[in-house]
């Protein structure tokens, strides 16, 4: 007997999201069991920056003429900015860092930045 047709498989995933922190001493805790799978976000309007530990991304979602970048601190002394170089056109700016991100924020030119987001990778 031959089986005809297609069998579809749906895969659901869970994303851990942090949208900001009100105070520097009130950092959200990332459960270490989930840290390997976590993607943490900082949002400013519709624009965002995110990290999975050493991989980082900045995305300009708004067509408003304001550039967007993520500012990331990693390891014990590392610091960098990652820009979404093509504005709100498709795609985002990303990079792989030499250490795990300890804190980050997303900024929009001429508008401001999100609250600092603290990680515990």
N, C-alpha and C positions, 0 to 999 in steps of 0.2 A: 504494500500500500504506500502511495506517495502522498506527502503532505503538500498541499498547494496553498499559496498565499504567503503573507508575511506575518511574522510575529513581532510585535513591537515591545520594547522594554523601556519603561520610564525610570529614570534615576533621579531621585530627589536629593538635594544637598542642603545643608544648613550652613548659613554664613553668620558668624559672630560679628555684630556691628556695634561700634561705639561712635556716637556722633559728636561728642565733645565733653569737656570736663569743666566744671564751674570754677574750681580752685585747684591750685597746684598740688596741695596736699591731699586732694580727694581723687587720687588716680584710680581708674577702674581696674579691677583684678582680672587677669586672663587666666582661666583655669588651665593648668599645665597639661592636663589630659587632652585639651582641645587646641592648645597653642600651635601644634604642628599643622592644623587644618584651618586656623583662624585667618581671616582677612579683616583687618580693622580699618575703619574709615574715619576721616575727619571731613565734615561738610561745611561749605559756606554757600548758602543758597543752593543751587543745583550743582555747583562745582564741588569736586572732592579730591582728596588725596587718600591713598590707602597703602597698606603694607601687609605682607605675610611673614615678616621677620627680617630677611635681608633683601627681598624684592620689594620695590616701591613704585608708586605710580601717581601721576597728577593728571586730572582730567578737567578740561574746560567744556562745560555742557551748555553754557549760556551764550547766545549770539548777541553780546553787548559791547564788544570791542575791548574788553578788559582782559589782559593776560592772566593766566593762572599758573601757580607753581606750588609744589609741596616743599616744605622745609623740614628736613629730617636730621635728627641727632642719633648717632649709632656708636656701638662699641663704647669705649671709655672716653674718647675724645673726638670722634668723627662728627662732621657736620657738612651737609650739602643741600643744594636746592635742585629740584627736578622740575623742569618746565614742560607744559604742554605746548610744544613749539608750533603747532598748526592751528592754534585757536580752537574754535568750536567745531572745526571740520572733524571728520571721523578719525578715530585713533586717539591715544593719550601718550604722554611722555612717561618713560619708565627707565629703571636702572636696577642693577644688582649691586648692593653695597658690601663692603669688606667686613661688616659686623652687623649684629642684630640691632634693629631700631629700638631705641629706648623711649623716644617721644617724637612727636611731629605735629604739624599743623598745615592747613591749606590756606593760601593767600590769593586774593584777587586784586590786581593793580587798581589803584584809585578808589578802592572800596574798603579793604581791610582783610583781616584774617579770622579764621575760626579760633576757638579755644584750643589750647594745647591738649593733645591726647597722649597719655602715658601708656606704655605697653609693658608687658611682663613675659616676653618670649623666653 
